[in-house]
Amino acid sequence: MEIVGKNGSSKILDKIFSGRIESKTSLVHLDRTLLKIGSVHPVWTSLSSTISDVKKGAVKIRLLTGTYLFESNKHKFSGGKESSLCRLCGTSNEDITHFLLLCPALHQQRKALFSNLKALVISIIGTSGWTVRFKNQVDIVKLIIDSTYMLPDINSRTDLDKIQKMSTDMCYRLHTERTCILQKS
């Protein structure tokens, strides 16, 4: 559904919306080129409408929009009064990269999930495609957070949905493990 006013004003709204999105630093992991008024982001189109999938999607959307509360956010918002150190491992500042890729407390959970995601992506774009596309942690975080960055490398919407669904499941399972550890401490 597209919102259209007199004289095709949806294009004007899209332009205003796009300009505001570009200025939001919290949306750094989001492929903003796909955001259009009236369209649904692929995070949601890759999931079913079950309660379980909606919960998983909500966690991923919070990560995607920079609204998931990490210790580094608490540190920033408290003016330095709160520590930015990860409460799970105590070894590093907790941010999105630490949470998704580095936290030793989440290693066991992450190991199998990431291996499966990487195998799926390699089955679609090949080993050389993986090597070229994912050179550093930022690229891997983008894959996990917003798989639509892979659209230029993927010919099938079904493949994108598989990657998106698997990465959403990974985010949710890491989130639930993090929550369980924090509740025990």
VMD Tcl script that draws the C-alpha trace (Angstrom):
set ca {
  {0.00 0.00 0.00}
  {1.36 3.39 -0.92}
  {0.24 6.65 0.63}
  {-0.43 9.06 -2.22}
  {-1.72 12.57 -1.84}
  {-2.62 15.09 -4.48}
  {-0.04 15.44 -7.24}
  {1.84 12.26 -6.21}
  {2.98 13.63 -2.85}
  {4.22 10.19 -1.71}
  {7.45 11.00 -3.55}
  {7.81 14.16 -1.49}
  {7.16 12.22 1.72}
  {9.72 9.59 0.68}
  {12.30 12.34 0.10}
  {11.66 13.90 3.53}
  {11.68 10.47 5.20}
  {14.91 9.48 3.45}
  {16.63 12.70 4.49}
  {15.71 12.16 8.12}
  {16.84 8.53 8.05}
  {20.26 9.47 6.66}
  {20.87 11.72 9.66}
  {20.18 8.98 12.24}
  {23.44 7.46 13.48}
  {21.54 4.66 15.24}
  {20.55 3.30 11.81}
  {24.12 2.65 10.68}
  {23.49 -1.11 10.22}
  {20.30 -0.61 8.22}
  {20.22 -0.73 4.43}
  {18.32 2.52 4.09}
  {17.84 2.20 0.34}
  {14.99 -0.27 0.92}
  {13.04 1.98 3.26}
  {10.06 3.47 1.51}
  {6.84 4.76 2.99}
  {4.23 2.01 2.75}
  {6.71 -0.86 2.26}
  {7.64 -3.58 4.75}
  {11.29 -4.32 5.60}
  {12.46 -7.85 4.66}
  {13.09 -8.67 8.35}
  {9.33 -8.87 8.66}
  {8.53 -10.41 5.27}
  {10.92 -13.32 5.94}
  {9.05 -14.29 9.13}
  {5.64 -15.79 9.77}
  {3.03 -14.12 11.95}
  {3.42 -16.60 14.82}
  {4.07 -15.19 18.28}
  {7.50 -16.81 18.25}
  {8.54 -15.19 14.96}
  {7.17 -11.80 16.02}
  {9.28 -11.97 19.21}
  {12.35 -12.88 17.16}
  {11.65 -10.08 14.70}
  {11.24 -7.55 17.51}
  {14.70 -8.36 18.89}
  {16.25 -8.10 15.44}
  {14.49 -4.80 14.74}
  {15.84 -3.38 18.01}
  {19.35 -4.41 16.94}
  {18.77 -3.05 13.44}
  {17.50 0.32 14.63}
  {20.09 0.78 17.37}
  {17.50 0.60 20.16}
  {18.74 -2.63 21.76}
  {20.17 -1.57 25.13}
  {23.82 -2.53 25.50}
  {26.09 -1.47 28.36}
  {27.83 0.96 25.99}
  {24.45 2.71 25.46}
  {23.87 2.91 29.21}
  {27.35 4.39 29.61}
  {26.66 7.01 26.94}
  {23.17 7.91 28.23}
  {24.34 8.14 31.85}
  {27.10 10.57 30.99}
  {29.74 8.02 31.97}
  {28.22 7.13 35.36}
  {27.36 3.60 34.22}
  {30.07 1.21 33.06}
  {30.23 0.19 29.40}
  {31.88 -3.13 30.35}
  {29.99 -6.25 29.30}
  {28.23 -7.72 32.35}
  {28.38 -11.21 30.81}
  {32.14 -11.54 30.42}
  {33.67 -8.42 31.95}
  {36.40 -8.38 29.28}
  {35.32 -5.65 26.89}
  {32.83 -2.86 26.25}
  {29.46 -4.29 25.28}
  {28.28 -3.07 21.91}
  {26.63 -4.77 18.93}
  {29.88 -6.25 17.58}
  {30.88 -7.61 20.99}
  {27.41 -9.10 21.48}
  {27.11 -10.72 18.05}
  {30.70 -11.81 17.41}
  {33.07 -11.55 20.36}
  {31.55 -12.07 23.83}
  {33.14 -15.23 25.31}
  {30.05 -15.83 27.47}
  {27.97 -16.31 24.29}
  {30.59 -18.35 22.41}
  {28.89 -21.75 22.67}
  {25.54 -20.37 21.52}
  {27.14 -18.34 18.71}
  {29.45 -21.08 17.41}
  {26.78 -23.37 15.96}
  {24.45 -20.56 14.89}
  {27.15 -18.63 13.01}
  {28.58 -21.79 11.42}
  {25.15 -22.61 10.00}
  {24.64 -19.05 8.75}
  {28.07 -18.96 7.12}
  {27.48 -22.37 5.48}
  {24.15 -21.15 4.07}
  {25.67 -17.96 2.67}
  {28.60 -19.88 1.15}
  {26.16 -22.33 -0.47}
  {24.54 -19.34 -2.17}
  {27.51 -17.11 -3.10}
  {30.44 -19.57 -2.90}
  {33.60 -19.51 -0.82}
  {35.25 -16.88 -2.99}
  {32.10 -14.73 -2.72}
  {32.30 -15.02 1.06}
  {35.99 -14.04 1.06}
  {35.36 -10.98 -1.10}
  {32.16 -9.86 0.63}
  {33.03 -10.40 4.30}
  {36.47 -8.95 4.95}
  {35.93 -7.71 8.52}
  {33.65 -7.69 11.55}
  {31.60 -4.75 10.25}
  {30.66 -6.74 7.14}
  {29.66 -9.76 9.23}
  {27.59 -7.62 11.61}
  {25.80 -6.17 8.55}
  {25.07 -9.70 7.31}
  {23.57 -10.68 10.65}
  {21.68 -7.46 11.30}
  {20.39 -6.61 7.82}
  {20.94 -9.34 5.25}
  {19.45 -7.13 2.52}
  {22.99 -5.80 2.01}
  {23.51 -9.10 0.18}
  {20.87 -8.34 -2.49}
  {23.49 -7.53 -5.16}
  {25.04 -11.01 -4.62}
  {21.79 -13.01 -4.48}
  {19.51 -13.84 -7.37}
  {16.67 -15.29 -5.33}
  {14.34 -13.64 -2.84}
  {13.89 -17.11 -1.29}
  {17.63 -17.28 -0.56}
  {17.54 -13.83 1.03}
  {14.58 -14.89 3.19}
  {16.49 -18.01 4.33}
  {19.50 -15.91 5.32}
  {17.30 -13.30 6.97}
  {15.35 -15.93 8.93}
  {18.51 -17.73 10.08}
  {20.20 -14.49 11.15}
  {17.03 -13.41 12.98}
  {17.02 -16.72 14.85}
  {20.69 -16.21 15.72}
  {20.00 -12.73 17.13}
  {17.08 -14.02 19.17}
  {18.96 -16.98 20.61}
  {21.93 -14.80 21.57}
  {19.49 -12.36 23.15}
  {17.76 -15.08 25.19}
  {21.11 -16.49 26.34}
  {22.25 -12.99 27.33}
  {19.00 -12.44 29.23}
  {19.30 -15.77 31.09}
  {22.91 -15.03 32.14}
  {21.99 -11.53 33.31}
  {19.04 -12.81 35.33}
  {21.28 -15.31 37.12}
  {23.81 -12.65 38.12}
}
mol new
graphics top color blue
foreach p $ca { graphics top sphere $p radius 0.5 }
foreach p [lrange $ca 0 end-1] q [lrange $ca 1 end] { graphics top cylinder $p $q radius 0.2 }
display resetview
